[in-house]
């Protein structure tokens, strides 16, 4: 009996595509018309985009395919699985590697033929083209919005508040000055511009002087950076126009519109969202226009702040290759420990230490982890790896059990024996049903057959779980051997290998490495 996975997805609750329930119902009708005997598992992603594969139900389906639980994957349309050609191509290749059939109802594609596979890829190309067309429309809409100078939405930046006004008979949101916020913003900007503080020093200053955000939390260096880089505060004059045009920004209106009466309004400076990492776009993607709000900074001040950032740039290339756990070991407070190389010119000594960067930034009240000698931690981890090499069984003390083995109380033979018994009962009842045609007992026999059929489905799924466990256990044993080999490679080459090579091997080997001040806790 084939196990069929029905996958349905809808980007947002309000879009015009078929609901996930409708997609499931259509797929179920397809199953009834094309298969005689089957079981179904429904994977539903409501409110998830097809631009990527970061979806919970999709991920579960992929894992079940890996575990051998699925024989056929059915969806209503190809773009329900993915709107990206590369993602879909990888998914289909993945299904082929695991001998799983794929069916798309809408496109009526049969992947068992070369023509069907070609048509499937063509459909995925059009799905991606549709997604990119939508993205272009959003971009065009942003450009049109930039010409009006209206607030695009979201929380108002420090120094402003949102206000609803009527423009040409329509209600719009604009920014208005918040006097208290302006005082705090100027205090921060003047401190950075005239006080000679770095961002880390400013974070510490705000904490020590109890300077907080509107929500009552302390400013982080990232938040301070975001404030000082924000063009929204800058006067929209011709000096500002020349500055942003020189960065390569897209200018939303002509230079003569930058008359110094209003402030800059920028669009497209960031990308990302709830399910994507929030990133800052390069200036070439910014759209700079004139807003409807009043400025807080002159263009001279804004440009001076940006030039100060430029002056703060330093070469961060490490001159001293120290600490094989650099970027690997974390402090007990949860933050990655960094490495410091210090030269005592008076006594002619050098000190190499791991330290918690958050203690340095936030103070001892946040984390009291002391500086720890690089030799101390490096020796600890090398000793552990040497012990594992000598006694292979020791690796089990450090391996993370993440293979996801299910608790199975019975053996494969016991389950198969129950399946054979149920099949025998169904066969006997089927024969009895043939001899009881027209009898009042027939309906009770049918009910019993249906009950046994449900029991049979449960037993078959239990058998699938056992098979999946066997595969996971085999995979875990393979991973164990691979990790042991990595440990041996590190130990054998610790004296001769390049620093970066050993550091890279440890990054690959360790899932977790935490130092609590006394003990180094390692998970492989």
Secondary structure, DSSP 8 states (H G I E B T S, - for coil): -EEEEEEEEES-TTSSS--HHHHHHHHHHHHHHH-SSEEEEEEEEET--SSS---HHHHHHHHHHHTT--SEEEESSHHHH-S-HHHHHHHHHHHHHTT-EEEETTTTEETTSHHHHHHHHHHHHHHHHHHHHHHHHHHHHHHHHHHHT---SS---TTEEEEEEEETTEEEEEEEE-HHHHHHHHHHHHHHHHS---HHHHHHHHHHTT-B-TTS-B--HHHHHHHHH-GGGBB-SHHHHHHHHHHT-EESS-GGG--SSSBEEEESSEE--SSS--EE--GGG-EEEE-SS--SB-HHHHHHHHHHHHHT------SS---TTTTT-EETTSSBEEEEEEEETTTTEEEEEEEEHHHHHH-TTT-----EEHHHHHHHHHHHHHHHHH-GGGGGGT----S------S-HHHHHHHHHHHHHHHHHHHHHHHHTTTSTTHHHHHHHHHHHHHHHHHHHHHHHHHHHHHHHHHHHHHHHHHHHHHHHHHHHHTTTS-HHHHHHHHHHH-SEEEE-SS-EEEE-
